[in-house]
Amino acid sequence: MMRLIGKIVLTTFILLGLSNCSDQKVNEEITNNPDQVDTIIDQTTYLYGIPVDSFKVVGDKVKKNQFFSQILIQYGINYATIDKMAREGKEIFDVRRLRAGRSYTVFTTNDSLETAQIVIYEINKIEYVVYDLRDTLKIYRAKKPVTVETKTASGVITSSLYLTLEQQGYNPELAIVLSEIYAWSIDFYHIQKNDKFKVIYEETMVEGESVGIKRIKSAYFEHFKKPYYAIQFTQNKNLGYYDEENRGLRRQFLKAPVKFSRISSRFSYKRFHPVQKRNKAHLGTDYAAPKGTPIYSTANGIITHAKYSKYNGNYVKVKHNSVYTTQYLHMSKIKRGIRPSVRVKQGDVIGFVGSTGLATGPHVCYRFWKNGKQVDPYRQKLPKSEPIKKANLKKYEKIKKVMVTELQGIKYPSL
Ligand SMILES: [Zn+2]
């Protein structure tokens, strides 16, 4: 019965999905006459590089709590062989790491015996392990052909960037990559309805399915009706993004110490304290985010404090240079290894959002010192990164022109 179900599933799989993963081999033979080209097309269908014609192909997806042996016994593979497959293949793939929902395929003899010949398990979207049971057991890992496609996306924000991309059928990972590029210039906590974006990017594809965003080549973001360009360019061997005025997008400080949160309280000299119930200066910016959300150091620096105190709870303080220091309060946990004198880079995780110390709910209170005085980071004219160097200007201008023209040619989806 299980065999039959497996077969039905696989037949459907072949009908729907095989056209994508079959590779037709085209052999071109040039004869003596240079004008006469014989093209021999091999019509064989391949699955995992194996010609399917010579086998019966069955398979399914791993079910919840299903073991390697439970699967294989259904296909008439005896326990001794299963044990050998698991043992000899341990270094290549540990069968205890089988995951529900992943696909497996069994190639059997094309006769009434249907003896299992080859077993394939998909470790992830790209890699798979092959157990070749013909003659002596051979076990190896292989990869599906990966292609990189240049694509474009555009949209008008209705709720969040992530949802807008997802609703239009794009890989929503694009939202994360975009927000990283713009982390220094656009406040994603104040993203507006009707903000617009256009992006040219490279996507990694396997069998017609997206497995990830490789990189963004260029992007245009319209925020509060203001244009923000991001054009990729390599300068001093460093890949970076630059704007239409040849300035770098990366600033000395990140806009915020957490991603995708909201500001729940701004820096002010007079604010009603929700816990102490009195007016008190709030010399920080509070970002409300779920407990456990990673907190990033907003710039490169050296840890000066990483400890617990009654009011601050678990907190970390980072000295960036002789002028700037930042502090992050109320962490549920300080990241392991974060202690005084440790160097951190911009974007490194230093702890996790919590509500330790004097706090009503999970948030991070972000404090910013300039020359020993607490200031509002959003009112500071913070230094920008290096612009395009003179020597690279001609080259950048050329790329910029092509990219801006391409971006302008992308249309927004009609709502
Ligand atoms: Zn605060």
Boltz pocket constraint, residues with backbone or C-beta under 6 A from the ligand:
constraints:
  - pocket:
      binder: B
      contacts: [[A, 265], [A, 282], [A, 284], [A, 285], [A, 286], [A, 364], [A, 365], [A, 366]]
      max_distance: 6.0
